[in-house]
Amino acid sequence: MVDLSTKIGSLSLPNPTILASGIMDEDSGSMKRILDSGAGAVVTKSIGLKPRAGHPNPTFVELDHGILNAMGLPNPGINAYLEELKEMKSYKGIIIGSIFGSISEDFVYIARKMSSFVDAFELNLSCPHAKGYGLEIGQNPSFVAEITKTVTDSVSQPVFVKLSAQVNDISKIGIAAEKAGSAGIVAINTLKAMSINLDLETPVLGNILGGYSGEAIKPIGVRSVFELYRHVTIPIIGVGGITTGEDAIEYIMAGASGVQIGTALYHRGVNVFKQICNEIKNWMSDHDYDSITDLIGVAHQ
């Protein structure tokens, strides 16, 4: 029998699939639906100190090989979002709280508020289209280390750091996060991109720049996980363009202990988690693998 269970730090997941932050995680109802659909865990919407409206429309466009969005981290703020988390308190399933801020004190405040309701934290240090909250922080090893350490010192749950591939050396940022106490690394966030409407002769997105996700960024994500695995000892969660079981296996072979799925929900629906798990099982059976953990990092051998 094929075993898909995996460990990411102190978290034990029934399978390696995780809902990525920003899709169907705005409220308790949608998160419950995702868990019921077979996800091993869910990541909440990225939550900040105060309500944030985000960027003006248009904020979303489907391109040939992915999706471009510039939502701008819209969220109700931590105090309002706690009501959604309270609804998840007694629900079976692993909840990872995604949080963002502009300084380390913001992250600490939000994490402490959220700590009674989540099993782990994901520090969003790499949003490509939210000025003052994303790449400005995530490209600097010192900033990453400072924020990671202050949060890990303030909560008992494991803390994962979400990184961008748009840095000179992602492994340097990963090493800084590990030294500061991060229990794991999430790689990668969406990539800064834009699209122009030829008829209107203007950028498509209201914010001009957005974050690109989907199948086109998968090779970049796999490369990032591969590089990180060579330089850090903490678990890695792979993200970016995972649509099929074979996509997930590629990330796992590169060194990921789990994978996050986002854009694929747009194409395959909420049953994508079960579908990907079945595809992983079938591949493993065909290739004589009994446990998903036996696949982690095999591309490095």
C-alpha positions, -999 to 999 in steps of 0.1 A, spaced: 0 0 0 13 34 -10 19 58 20 15 95 12 19 108 47 47 133 53 62 154 81 70 191 77 88 201 109 65 190 137 35 188 115 23 154 104 2 156 72 -19 127 57 -6 137 23 18 163 9 -8 186 -8 -15 220 8 -38 248 -2 -16 278 -11 -24 312 5 -48 335 -14 -73 310 -29 -105 298 -12 -91 307 23 -110 339 30 -134 323 54 -140 292 74 -165 277 50 -141 276 21 -113 263 42 -135 235 55 -145 227 19 -108 224 9 -100 201 38 -130 179 30 -118 178 -6 -86 160 4 -60 186 11 -34 176 37 -35 212 51 -46 247 43 -28 281 44 -50 310 53 -53 342 33 -24 365 42 -36 386 71 -23 420 83 -28 443 112 -57 463 98 -83 459 70 -68 464 36 -88 470 4 -60 459 -20 -54 473 -55 -80 487 -79 -96 466 -106 -87 449 -129 -67 426 -105 -68 393 -123 -62 380 -158 -57 346 -173 -27 343 -197 -16 315 -220 4 296 -194 -7 310 -161 -26 336 -141 -15 372 -134 -29 389 -103 -24 421 -84 -48 417 -55 -26 438 -32 -30 417 -1 -67 426 6 -78 412 39 -102 421 68 -74 426 94 -65 402 122 -93 411 146 -120 404 121 -103 373 107 -101 357 141 -138 351 139 -132 328 109 -104 310 127 -126 304 157 -150 286 134 -121 263 125 -110 256 160 -127 223 165 -125 213 128 -102 184 119 -74 195 98 -41 214 98 -43 252 95 -13 273 87 -17 310 93 -2 333 66 7 367 80 24 399 66 36 432 80 60 460 73 81 456 105 89 427 128 66 440 155 36 438 131 44 401 125 47 394 162 14 411 171 -5 392 144 11 359 152 3 362 189 -33 370 181 -36 341 158 -16 316 178 -45 299 196 -61 289 163 -34 277 139 -9 248 138 19 268 122 27 301 106 38 311 71 56 345 70 47 362 37 80 380 30 78 380 -8 46 394 -23 57 409 -56 30 436 -59 24 450 -24 49 479 -19 64 479 16 52 444 24 69 420 0 101 418 -20 117 448 -2 118 426 29 123 392 14 153 401 -7 173 412 24 188 383 45 191 406 75 154 416 74 143 380 69 164 368 98 152 396 121 115 390 114 119 352 116 137 353 149 112 377 165 82 356 155 98 322 164 107 336 198 71 348 204 51 317 195 53 280 201 41 268 167 65 261 138 72 291 116 78 288 79 92 315 57 78 321 22 105 332 -3 107 346 -38 128 333 -66 134 370 -76 166 373 -55 202 370 -65 206 338 -44 176 322 -28 198 298 -8 213 328 10 179 339 21 170 303 31 202 300 52 194 333 70 159 320 77 171 287 90 198 303 113 171 326 127 149 296 137 126 289 108 111 254 109 108 253 71 109 272 39 81 278 13 93 284 -22 83 301 -44 59 330 -43 44 344 -76 68 362 -99 66 399 -107 51 403 -142 28 424 -163 6 422 -194 -4 449 -220 -37 451 -238 -28 458 -274 -62 473 -283 -63 497 -254 -26 502 -255 -24 501 -217 -14 476 -190 -41 451 -182 -39 453 -144 -50 483 -124 -17 481 -105 3 477 -137 25 450 -121 12 417 -107 23 383 -95 25 355 -121 15 319 -111 7 287 -129 25 262 -151 50 286 -166 68 292 -133 71 255 -124 107 251 -137 117 282 -116 101 268 -85 117 234 -90 151 250 -95 146 271 -63 137 240 -42 166 221 -56 190 249 -47 176 253 -12 177 216 -5 215 217 -11 220 244 15 195 240 43 185 211 65 149 223 74 120 210 53 109 228 21 74 232 8 74 236 -30 50 260 -47 44 271 -83 27 255 -112 17 222 -96 -13 209 -116 -7 172 -117 7 144 -96 38 143 -117 44 180 -111 42 174 -74 66 145 -77 91 167 -95 91 191 -66 95 163 -41 124 148 -60 140 183 -60 137 182 -22 102 193 -11 85 175 18 51 190 8 36 210 -21 12 239 -22 -15 241 -48 -32 273 -59 -38 281 -96 -47 244 -103 -80 250 -85 -89 274 -112 -84 247 -138 -93 214 -121 -117 225 -93 -117 217 -56 -112 180 -62 -77 187 -75 -62 176 -41 -76 141 -44 -68 139 -81 -32 148 -75 -29 124 -46 -43 96 -68 -19 105 -96 10 104 -71 -1 70 -59 -4 56 -94 31 69 -103 46 55 -71 30 21 -77 43 20 -112 78 28 -101 79 6 -70 78 33 -43 60 26 -11 64 59 8 64 95 -4 93 102 20 115 79 -1 111 103 -30 122 134 -11 154 147 -27 162 117 -48 172 140 -77 203 149 -56 217 113 -56 
